[in-house]
Structure formats: structure tokens, C-alpha cells
């Protein structure tokens, strides 16, 4: 199936979860937020939230610095 992740089209396996999508982008375990189709997905739901064809996923990571 096709999804948009951070503005880039990607072909992913059917049934991919939000957690799996996050792991394709970052190894960070903290400071990460995710929205699917403009709705924030709580971290506690990442493992059980499956993506659907044409979903729009935004993965944001916090950065430090000045």
C-alpha cells in the first residue's frame, strides 16, 4: 500500500503500524510525536494503530540546541 510519510510517498507492507513506520525513520525512543491524517496518535496506541492506503503520516522528533 502507499502512504505519505513526512511528505514522501512510500510503499509499505499492508497492516504496517504507526510504531513500525516510526522505526523506519528514527531510532529515537523519546521526543517523538506522530500524527496520522492530521490527528495525533498517542504513543500508547502506536503498536495497535494500523495504517491504511493513502494515509498521511507526520513523524516529528524533538531536537536540542541553541
C-alpha distances in whole Angstrom, upper triangle without the diagonal:
4,7,10,12,16,16,14,10,8,6,6,6,6,9,9,12,14,17,14,13,17,18,16,18,21,23,25,26,28,28,24,23,19,18,15,16,19,20,21,20,23,23,24,21,18,18,18,15,12,9,7,5,8,10,12,13,17,19,22,25,29,31,35,37,40
4,7,10,13,12,10,7,6,5,6,9,9,11,11,13,14,17,15,12,16,17,15,16,20,22,24,25,27,26,23,21,18,17,14,14,17,19,20,19,23,23,24,21,19,19,19,16,13,10,8,5,5,8,10,11,14,16,20,23,26,29,32,35,37
4,6,10,9,8,6,5,7,7,10,10,12,10,12,11,14,13,10,13,15,13,14,17,20,21,23,24,23,19,18,14,13,10,10,14,15,16,16,19,20,22,19,16,17,17,14,12,8,8,6,5,5,6,7,11,13,16,19,23,25,29,31,34
4,6,6,5,4,6,9,10,13,14,15,13,14,12,15,14,11,13,15,13,13,16,19,20,22,22,21,18,16,13,12,10,10,12,14,15,16,19,20,22,19,17,19,19,16,14,11,11,9,7,6,5,6,8,11,14,17,20,23,26,29,30
4,5,5,6,7,10,10,14,15,15,12,13,11,13,12,8,9,12,10,9,12,16,17,18,19,18,14,13,10,10,9,10,12,14,14,14,17,17,20,18,15,17,18,15,14,11,12,12,10,8,6,5,6,7,11,13,17,19,23,25,27
4,6,9,10,13,14,17,19,19,16,16,13,15,14,11,11,13,12,10,12,16,16,18,18,16,13,12,10,10,10,11,12,14,14,15,18,18,21,19,17,19,20,18,17,14,16,15,13,11,8,6,5,6,9,11,15,16,20,22,24
4,7,9,13,15,18,19,20,18,18,16,18,17,13,14,17,14,13,16,19,20,22,22,20,17,16,13,12,12,12,13,16,16,18,21,21,24,22,20,22,23,20,19,15,16,15,12,11,8,8,8,10,12,15,18,20,23,25,26
4,6,10,12,16,18,19,16,17,16,18,16,13,14,16,13,12,15,19,20,22,23,21,18,17,15,15,14,14,16,18,19,19,22,22,25,23,20,22,23,20,18,15,16,14,11,12,9,9,10,12,14,17,20,21,25,26,28
4,7,10,13,15,17,15,16,15,18,16,13,15,16,13,13,17,20,22,24,25,24,20,19,17,16,14,14,16,19,20,20,23,23,26,23,20,22,22,19,17,14,13,11,9,10,9,10,12,14,17,19,23,24,28,30,32
4,6,10,12,14,12,14,14,16,13,10,13,14,11,12,16,19,21,22,24,23,20,19,16,16,14,15,18,20,20,20,23,22,24,22,19,19,20,18,15,12,12,10,10,10,10,11,13,14,17,19,23,25,28,30,33
4,7,9,12,11,13,14,16,13,11,14,15,12,14,18,20,22,24,26,26,22,22,19,18,16,17,20,21,22,21,24,23,25,22,19,19,20,18,15,12,11,9,10,11,12,13,16,17,20,22,26,28,31,34,36
4,6,9,7,10,11,13,10,9,12,13,10,13,16,18,21,22,24,24,21,20,17,17,15,16,20,20,20,19,21,21,22,19,16,16,16,15,11,9,10,9,11,11,13,12,15,16,19,21,25,27,31,33,36
4,6,6,9,12,13,10,10,14,14,12,15,18,20,22,22,25,26,22,22,19,19,17,18,22,22,22,20,22,21,22,19,16,15,15,14,11,9,10,10,12,13,15,15,18,18,22,23,27,29,33,36,39
4,6,9,12,14,12,12,15,16,15,18,20,22,24,24,26,27,23,22,19,19,16,17,21,21,21,19,21,21,21,18,16,14,14,12,9,8,8,8,11,12,15,15,18,19,23,25,29,31,35,38,40
4,6,10,11,10,11,14,15,15,17,20,21,22,22,24,25,21,20,17,17,14,16,19,19,19,16,18,18,18,14,12,11,10,9,5,6,7,9,13,12,15,14,17,18,22,24,27,30,33,37,39
4,7,8,6,7,10,11,11,14,16,17,19,18,21,22,18,17,14,15,13,15,18,17,17,15,16,15,16,13,10,9,10,8,6,6,8,10,12,11,13,12,15,15,18,20,24,26,30,33,36
4,5,5,6,9,10,11,13,15,16,17,16,18,19,15,14,12,13,11,14,16,15,14,11,13,12,12,9,7,6,7,5,4,6,9,12,14,12,13,11,13,13,16,18,21,24,28,31,34
4,5,5,6,9,10,11,12,14,14,14,15,15,12,11,8,9,8,12,14,12,11,8,10,9,11,8,5,6,8,6,6,7,10,13,14,11,11,8,10,9,13,14,18,21,24,28,30
4,5,5,6,9,10,11,11,12,11,13,14,11,11,9,12,12,16,17,15,13,10,11,8,10,9,5,5,8,8,9,10,14,16,17,14,14,11,12,10,13,14,17,20,23,26,30
4,5,5,6,9,10,11,13,13,15,16,13,14,12,14,13,17,18,18,16,13,14,12,14,12,8,8,10,10,9,10,13,15,16,14,15,12,13,12,15,15,19,21,25,28,31
4,5,5,7,9,11,13,13,15,16,12,12,10,11,11,14,16,16,14,12,14,13,15,13,9,10,12,11,10,9,12,13,14,12,11,9,10,9,12,13,17,20,23,26,29
4,5,5,6,8,9,10,11,12,9,9,8,11,12,15,16,15,13,12,13,11,13,13,9,10,13,12,12,12,15,17,17,14,13,9,9,7,9,10,14,16,20,23,26
4,5,5,6,8,9,12,13,11,12,12,15,15,19,20,19,17,15,16,13,15,15,11,11,14,14,14,14,17,19,19,17,16,13,13,10,12,12,15,17,20,23,27
4,6,8,11,13,15,16,13,14,13,15,15,18,20,20,19,17,18,16,18,17,13,14,17,16,15,14,17,17,17,16,15,12,13,10,13,13,17,18,22,24,27
4,7,9,12,13,13,11,12,12,14,15,18,18,19,17,16,18,16,19,18,14,16,18,17,17,15,18,19,18,16,15,11,11,8,10,10,13,15,18,21,24
4,5,8,10,11,9,11,12,15,17,20,20,20,18,17,17,15,18,18,14,16,19,18,18,18,21,22,21,19,17,14,12,9,10,8,11,13,16,18,22
4,6,9,11,10,13,14,18,19,23,23,22,20,18,18,15,17,18,15,15,19,19,20,20,23,24,24,22,20,17,16,12,12,10,13,14,16,19,23
4,6,7,7,11,13,16,19,22,22,21,18,17,16,13,16,17,14,16,19,19,20,20,24,26,25,22,21,17,15,11,11,8,10,11,13,17,20
4,7,7,10,13,16,19,22,22,20,17,15,14,11,13,15,12,14,17,18,19,20,24,26,26,23,21,18,16,12,12,10,11,13,15,19,22
4,6,9,12,16,18,22,21,19,16,15,13,10,13,15,13,15,18,19,21,21,25,27,27,24,22,18,16,12,11,8,8,11,13,16,19
4,7,10,14,17,20,18,18,14,14,13,11,14,16,14,17,20,19,21,21,25,27,26,22,20,17,14,10,8,6,5,8,10,14,17
4,7,10,14,17,15,15,11,11,11,9,12,13,11,14,17,16,18,18,21,23,22,19,16,13,10,7,6,4,6,10,13,16,19
4,7,10,13,12,11,8,8,8,8,11,12,10,14,16,14,16,16,19,21,20,16,14,11,8,6,5,6,8,12,15,19,21
4,7,10,9,8,6,6,8,8,11,11,9,12,14,11,13,12,15,17,16,12,10,7,6,5,6,9,12,15,18,22,24
4,6,5,5,4,6,9,10,13,12,10,14,14,11,13,11,13,15,14,10,8,6,5,7,9,12,14,18,21,24,26
4,5,5,6,7,11,12,14,12,11,14,13,10,10,8,10,12,10,7,6,5,6,9,12,15,18,21,25,27,29
4,6,8,10,14,16,18,15,14,17,16,13,13,10,10,11,9,6,5,6,8,12,14,18,20,23,27,29,31
4,7,9,13,15,18,16,15,18,18,14,15,13,14,15,13,10,8,8,8,11,13,16,18,21,25,27,28
4,6,10,13,14,12,13,16,15,12,14,13,14,16,15,11,10,9,10,12,13,16,18,22,25,28,29
4,6,9,12,10,10,14,14,12,14,13,16,18,17,13,12,10,9,10,11,14,15,19,22,25,27
4,6,8,7,7,10,11,8,11,11,14,17,17,13,12,10,10,10,12,14,16,20,23,26,28
4,5,5,7,10,11,10,13,14,17,20,20,17,16,13,13,12,13,14,16,20,22,26,28
4,5,5,8,10,10,13,15,18,21,21,18,17,14,14,12,13,13,15,18,21,24,27
4,6,7,8,10,13,15,19,22,23,19,19,17,17,15,16,17,18,22,24,28,31
4,6,5,6,10,12,15,19,20,16,17,14,15,14,16,18,20,23,26,30,32
4,6,5,8,10,14,17,18,15,15,12,13,12,14,15,18,21,24,28,31
4,6,8,11,14,18,19,16,17,15,16,15,17,18,21,24,27,30,33
4,6,10,13,16,18,16,17,15,17,17,19,21,23,27,30,33,36
4,7,10,13,15,12,13,12,14,14,17,19,22,25,29,32,35
4,7,10,12,10,12,11,14,15,18,21,24,27,30,34,36
4,7,9,7,9,9,12,13,17,20,23,26,30,33,35
4,6,6,9,10,14,16,20,23,26,29,33,36,38
4,6,9,11,15,17,21,24,27,30,34,36,39
4,6,9,13,16,19,22,26,28,32,35,36
4,6,10,13,16,19,23,26,29,32,34
4,7,10,13,17,20,22,26,29,30
4,7,10,13,17,19,23,26,28
4,6,10,13,16,19,22,24
4,7,10,13,17,19,22
4,7,10,13,16,18
4,6,10,13,16
4,7,10,13
4,7,10
4,7
4
